[in-house]
């Protein structure tokens, strides 16, 4: 098999993408840890629950939305449950399934954490790009996600910008 080596332009783009993939999560975690004592994954899980109907999701649905394994998500939910931000309930239609419910305290945590998180996202990514570059970035990431997640299991794969 012949290796198709990266061109200099491709290598440049790849190295930069790899750096962003490594650096961005660290920065998001640092801000949320400093300001809210949350990891980015904690916040993202709470935020997904906050946007669900009745602030309730099956554990398996939240795992798919956050691209988490069930054991990882269960451990995180146990910790968030101990904080009083989430509670588990049996699923009425399936005795084997568990629903996660965002408590009022969990809602208040998300509302309190959101402005700082959005500010960090803006300062690190959004505000350094033009509107045209944001549209291009979205298109590029759609193409990459289509390869990485063809079944659209991760919520981001199924998202479409408003107006499309």
Legacy VTK file of the C-alpha trace (Angstrom):
# vtk DataFile Version 3.0
C-alpha trace
ASCII
DATASET POLYDATA
POINTS 164 float
0.000 0.000 0.000
1.389 3.367 -0.990
1.299 6.002 1.706
-0.192 9.302 0.619
2.019 11.629 2.646
0.642 14.998 3.636
1.592 17.970 1.524
3.190 20.875 3.363
-0.152 22.740 3.416
-2.001 19.622 4.643
0.637 18.991 7.310
0.426 22.607 8.451
-3.377 22.390 8.761
-3.238 19.006 10.506
-0.663 20.096 13.093
-2.698 23.196 13.886
-5.924 21.191 14.220
-4.180 18.710 16.528
-2.958 21.615 18.672
-6.464 23.095 18.923
-7.890 19.662 19.824
-5.364 19.480 22.684
-5.400 23.102 23.877
-9.076 24.079 23.688
-10.429 21.470 26.131
-7.742 22.436 28.654
-8.750 26.104 28.462
-12.475 25.337 28.724
-11.843 23.076 31.721
-9.616 25.668 33.395
-12.231 28.429 33.215
-15.093 26.226 34.411
-12.970 24.682 37.172
-11.758 28.089 38.356
-15.146 29.811 38.229
-17.635 26.992 38.873
-15.717 23.953 40.168
-16.980 22.033 37.125
-15.202 20.227 34.326
-16.234 21.036 30.788
-17.852 17.591 30.592
-19.831 18.303 33.795
-21.050 21.586 32.368
-21.863 20.115 28.952
-23.882 17.313 30.580
-25.819 19.764 32.754
-26.386 22.058 29.761
-27.760 19.197 27.640
-30.149 18.285 30.458
-31.179 21.933 30.773
-32.214 21.988 27.105
-34.163 18.707 27.195
-37.956 18.632 27.487
-38.858 18.877 31.175
-35.068 18.928 31.800
-35.167 15.131 31.683
-33.287 12.594 29.542
-32.606 8.895 29.586
-29.074 8.101 30.690
-28.450 6.446 27.309
-29.688 9.529 25.406
-27.415 11.846 27.389
-24.504 9.468 26.816
-25.111 9.675 23.058
-25.443 13.471 23.134
-22.198 13.899 25.052
-20.313 11.055 23.350
-19.704 9.427 26.730
-19.575 5.787 27.692
-22.314 4.716 30.087
-19.827 3.970 32.895
-18.190 7.405 32.560
-21.509 9.232 32.434
-22.851 7.228 35.366
-19.811 8.188 37.487
-20.194 11.849 36.555
-23.927 11.765 37.278
-23.268 10.185 40.687
-21.002 13.107 41.531
-23.468 15.692 40.196
-26.265 13.915 42.052
-24.262 14.200 45.296
-24.066 17.969 44.646
-27.857 18.062 44.307
-27.788 19.146 40.656
-29.164 15.950 39.114
-31.433 13.190 40.281
-32.108 9.756 38.853
-35.589 8.422 38.287
-36.827 5.119 36.948
-38.014 5.376 33.356
-41.797 4.851 33.333
-41.787 2.954 30.033
-38.753 0.760 30.705
-37.894 -0.578 34.149
-34.292 -1.207 33.054
-33.718 2.403 32.000
-32.883 5.425 34.132
-33.938 9.009 33.522
-31.747 11.883 34.620
-33.510 15.017 35.803
-31.898 18.415 36.254
-32.917 19.734 39.667
-33.722 23.364 40.362
-30.270 23.681 41.957
-28.775 22.144 38.783
-30.676 24.650 36.644
-29.321 27.495 38.788
-25.786 26.082 38.404
-26.101 26.030 34.601
-27.567 29.553 34.532
-24.721 30.797 36.732
-21.994 28.994 34.752
-23.238 29.814 31.241
-22.075 33.450 30.952
-18.472 32.642 31.887
-18.393 29.620 29.605
-19.845 31.556 26.665
-17.362 34.370 27.317
-14.498 31.899 27.159
-15.828 30.291 23.971
-16.181 33.758 22.433
-12.718 34.935 23.418
-10.948 31.740 22.329
-12.829 30.912 19.128
-15.814 32.966 17.992
-14.559 36.534 18.347
-11.243 35.823 16.607
-13.102 34.768 13.441
-15.115 36.740 10.927
-18.719 35.710 10.250
-17.530 34.201 6.973
-14.850 32.175 8.770
-17.423 30.921 11.288
-19.592 29.723 8.398
-16.550 28.062 6.798
-15.554 26.448 10.092
-19.066 25.084 10.503
-19.004 23.649 6.988
-15.569 22.085 7.507
-16.601 20.526 10.803
-19.832 19.192 9.255
-17.712 17.334 6.690
-15.368 15.913 9.324
-18.263 14.892 11.584
-19.967 13.154 8.658
-16.929 10.862 8.437
-16.407 10.449 12.193
-20.082 10.003 13.076
-22.020 8.845 9.988
-24.925 7.549 12.128
-25.202 10.970 13.798
-25.073 9.505 17.295
-23.421 12.606 18.733
-25.806 15.533 18.996
-23.414 17.879 17.180
-23.560 15.716 14.053
-27.296 16.309 13.660
-27.254 20.059 14.405
-27.931 22.453 11.592
-27.559 26.230 11.752
-30.794 28.157 12.117
-32.293 29.104 8.786
-31.177 25.928 6.957
LINES 1 165
164 0 1 2 3 4 5 6 7 8 9 10 11 12 13 14 15 16 17 18 19 20 21 22 23 24 25 26 27 28 29 30 31 32 33 34 35 36 37 38 39 40 41 42 43 44 45 46 47 48 49 50 51 52 53 54 55 56 57 58 59 60 61 62 63 64 65 66 67 68 69 70 71 72 73 74 75 76 77 78 79 80 81 82 83 84 85 86 87 88 89 90 91 92 93 94 95 96 97 98 99 100 101 102 103 104 105 106 107 108 109 110 111 112 113 114 115 116 117 118 119 120 121 122 123 124 125 126 127 128 129 130 131 132 133 134 135 136 137 138 139 140 141 142 143 144 145 146 147 148 149 150 151 152 153 154 155 156 157 158 159 160 161 162 163
